[in-house]
Amino acid sequence: MSDKQIINPDIVESPEGISGQGFFATSFEKAVGLARKNSLWPLPFATSCCGIEFMATMGSHYDLARFGSERLSFSPRQSDLLMVMGTVAKKMGPVLREVYIQMAEPKWVIAVGACASSGGIFDTYSVLQGIDRIIPVDVFVPGCPPRPEQIINGILKIQELVGNESLRRRNSKEYNEMMKHYQME
């Protein structure tokens, strides 16, 4: 194997700051963002075929753990990323909303697949036509069902959002107005 064929592992990029020999200085906000984005604890809320694709994403071939999301949490109080995958019936809407409310701040939401994003092919009275009608969604992952690569791309988009989010965003006027829109104060 030649030197050109050796692939160097990716190293997490350091946040903006001042560096020198033996030291690195940055803002507290950027250091917290770096830590948060590389240690997300997802709560999978899987109801149908998108959940099967998520299982493949967690498997050894795609290995979502390399992005810092290896610890799945099935308790809303111990997770910060809600991944809604599959069809959500209107009767399940209050349950999903309660799960979201029970999560500690800061929290983020991914709608995985066409059903969670828009109701998918189920344009009926019993299916919720997008979870963004009851809870705020940060990233939508398209597909029916989406491939594991698309789910990983959604995780990367969430990491980008988490890494760049201001610590004060959750106390902002815009955020409070959005929560009032969803009747969550």
Summary of the structure (lengths in Angstrom):
residues: 185
radius of gyration: 18.3
end to end distance: 59.4
largest distance: 63.5
contacts: 522
relative contact order: 0.15
helix: 44%
strand: 14%
